[in-house]
Amino acid sequence: MVADTLAEQAGAALAAGAGREKEPPHADR
């Protein structure tokens, strides 16, 4: 279902955001 896909994307986004916070600011470049 679409809801499942949105939930997976939201979870992935949260996980990526949490991992990004642990990394130094210049890691994205």
MOPAC internal coordinates of N, CA, C and O (Angstrom, degrees):
PM7 1SCF
backbone

  N    0.0000 0     0.00 0     0.00 0    0    0    0
  C    1.4746 1     0.00 0     0.00 0    1    0    0
  C    1.5333 1   110.15 1     0.00 0    2    1    0
  O    1.2310 1   121.35 1   -19.12 1    3    2    1
  N    1.3253 1   115.01 1   160.88 1    3    2    1
  C    1.4721 1   119.94 1  -179.95 1    5    3    2
  C    1.5225 1   109.76 1   -64.35 1    6    5    3
  O    1.2310 1   120.49 1   142.42 1    7    6    5
  N    1.3243 1   116.67 1   -37.58 1    7    6    5
  C    1.4621 1   120.22 1  -178.85 1    9    7    6
  C    1.5248 1   110.30 1   -60.63 1   10    9    7
  O    1.2310 1   120.50 1   140.62 1   11   10    9
  N    1.3298 1   116.65 1   -39.38 1   11   10    9
  C    1.4661 1   119.94 1   179.44 1   13   11   10
  C    1.5238 1   110.24 1   -63.49 1   14   13   11
  O    1.2310 1   120.52 1   137.46 1   15   14   13
  N    1.3188 1   116.60 1   -42.54 1   15   14   13
  C    1.4667 1   120.49 1  -179.54 1   17   15   14
  C    1.5219 1   110.42 1   -63.64 1   18   17   15
  O    1.2310 1   120.78 1   136.49 1   19   18   17
  N    1.3341 1   116.11 1   -43.51 1   19   18   17
  C    1.4661 1   119.70 1  -179.59 1   21   19   18
  C    1.5269 1   109.47 1   -64.08 1   22   21   19
  O    1.2310 1   120.66 1   140.69 1   23   22   21
  N    1.3194 1   116.34 1   -39.31 1   23   22   21
  C    1.4651 1   119.76 1  -179.88 1   25   23   22
  C    1.5204 1   109.98 1   -64.26 1   26   25   23
  O    1.2310 1   120.40 1   139.13 1   27   26   25
  N    1.3335 1   116.83 1   -40.87 1   27   26   25
  C    1.4582 1   119.79 1  -179.94 1   29   27   26
  C    1.5283 1   110.34 1   -65.39 1   30   29   27
  O    1.2310 1   120.79 1   137.88 1   31   30   29
  N    1.3217 1   116.10 1   -42.12 1   31   30   29
  C    1.4693 1   119.93 1  -179.94 1   33   31   30
  C    1.5282 1   110.00 1   -64.88 1   34   33   31
  O    1.2310 1   120.15 1   139.90 1   35   34   33
  N    1.3231 1   117.32 1   -40.10 1   35   34   33
  C    1.4657 1   120.95 1   179.75 1   37   35   34
  C    1.5275 1   109.85 1   -64.51 1   38   37   35
  O    1.2310 1   120.54 1   136.87 1   39   38   37
  N    1.3323 1   116.57 1   -43.13 1   39   38   37
  C    1.4603 1   120.66 1   179.61 1   41   39   38
  C    1.5200 1   110.63 1   -63.54 1   42   41   39
  O    1.2310 1   120.62 1   137.95 1   43   42   41
  N    1.3364 1   116.43 1   -42.05 1   43   42   41
  C    1.4627 1   120.25 1   179.57 1   45   43   42
  C    1.5269 1   110.22 1   -64.70 1   46   45   43
  O    1.2310 1   120.92 1   140.58 1   47   46   45
  N    1.3300 1   115.85 1   -39.42 1   47   46   45
  C    1.4674 1   119.99 1  -179.57 1   49   47   46
  C    1.5358 1   109.71 1   -64.86 1   50   49   47
  O    1.2310 1   120.61 1   138.38 1   51   50   49
  N    1.3282 1   116.43 1   -41.62 1   51   50   49
  C    1.4695 1   119.78 1   179.73 1   53   51   50
  C    1.5202 1   110.07 1   -65.27 1   54   53   51
  O    1.2310 1   120.70 1   137.97 1   55   54   53
  N    1.3306 1   116.28 1   -42.03 1   55   54   53
  C    1.4632 1   120.10 1  -179.96 1   57   55   54
  C    1.5233 1   110.01 1   -64.28 1   58   57   55
  O    1.2310 1   120.45 1   138.22 1   59   58   57
  N    1.3221 1   116.74 1   -41.78 1   59   58   57
  C    1.4683 1   120.66 1   179.82 1   61   59   58
  C    1.5209 1   109.90 1   -65.48 1   62   61   59
  O    1.2310 1   120.25 1   139.86 1   63   62   61
  N    1.3245 1   117.13 1   -40.14 1   63   62   61
  C    1.4598 1   120.77 1   179.75 1   65   63   62
  C    1.5200 1   110.90 1   -64.42 1   66   65   63
  O    1.2310 1   120.62 1   138.80 1   67   66   65
  N    1.3375 1   116.41 1   -41.20 1   67   66   65
  C    1.4634 1   119.73 1  -179.59 1   69   67   66
  C    1.5238 1   109.81 1   -65.41 1   70   69   67
  O    1.2310 1   120.24 1   138.57 1   71   70   69
  N    1.3368 1   117.14 1   -41.43 1   71   70   69
  C    1.4568 1   120.37 1   179.82 1   73   71   70
  C    1.5156 1   110.86 1   -67.15 1   74   73   71
  O    1.2310 1   120.88 1   143.74 1   75   74   73
  N    1.3233 1   115.93 1   -36.26 1   75   74   73
  C    1.4663 1   119.88 1  -178.12 1   77   75   74
  C    1.5316 1   110.34 1   -67.20 1   78   77   75
  O    1.2310 1   120.57 1   145.82 1   79   78   77
  N    1.3248 1   116.52 1   -34.18 1   79   78   77
  C    1.4697 1   118.95 1  -178.73 1   81   79   78
  C    1.5290 1   110.82 1   -66.49 1   82   81   79
  O    1.2310 1   120.73 1   149.50 1   83   82   81
  N    1.3305 1   116.21 1   -30.50 1   83   82   81
  C    1.4721 1   119.35 1  -178.38 1   85   83   82
  C    1.5260 1   110.74 1   -75.56 1   86   85   83
  O    1.2310 1   120.48 1   155.91 1   87   86   85
  N    1.3297 1   116.68 1   -24.09 1   87   86   85
  C    1.4655 1   119.82 1  -177.20 1   89   87   86
  C    1.5304 1   110.63 1   -84.41 1   90   89   87
  O    1.2310 1   120.17 1   -22.60 1   91   90   89
  N    1.3157 1   117.29 1   157.40 1   91   90   89
  C    1.4629 1   121.01 1   177.58 1   93   91   90
  C    1.5200 1   110.60 1   -64.97 1   94   93   91
  O    1.2310 1   119.47 1   -26.38 1   95   94   93
  N    1.3137 1   118.62 1   153.62 1   95   94   93
  C    1.4668 1   122.98 1  -176.92 1   97   95   94
  C    1.5211 1   113.14 1   -56.82 1   98   97   95
  O    1.2310 1   119.85 1   150.36 1   99   98   97
  N    1.3346 1   117.88 1   -29.64 1   99   98   97
  C    1.4592 1   120.34 1  -175.22 1  101   99   98
  C    1.5278 1   111.89 1   -88.38 1  102  101   99
  O    1.2310 1   119.92 1  -174.29 1  103  102  101
  N    1.3261 1   117.75 1     5.71 1  103  102  101
  C    1.4678 1   120.60 1  -177.41 1  105  103  102
  C    1.5264 1   110.79 1   -69.26 1  106  105  103
  O    1.2310 1   120.07 1   150.27 1  107  106  105
  N    1.3295 1   117.47 1   -29.73 1  107  106  105
  C    1.4648 1   120.40 1  -177.61 1  109  107  106
  C    1.5280 1   111.47 1   -69.32 1  110  109  107
  O    1.2310 1   119.69 1   153.85 1  111  110  109
  N    1.3128 1   118.19 1   -26.15 1  111  110  109
  C    1.4680 1   119.96 1  -176.15 1  113  111  110
  C    1.5253 1   111.60 1   -81.93 1  114  113  111
  O    1.2310 1   120.10 1   180.00 1  115  114  113

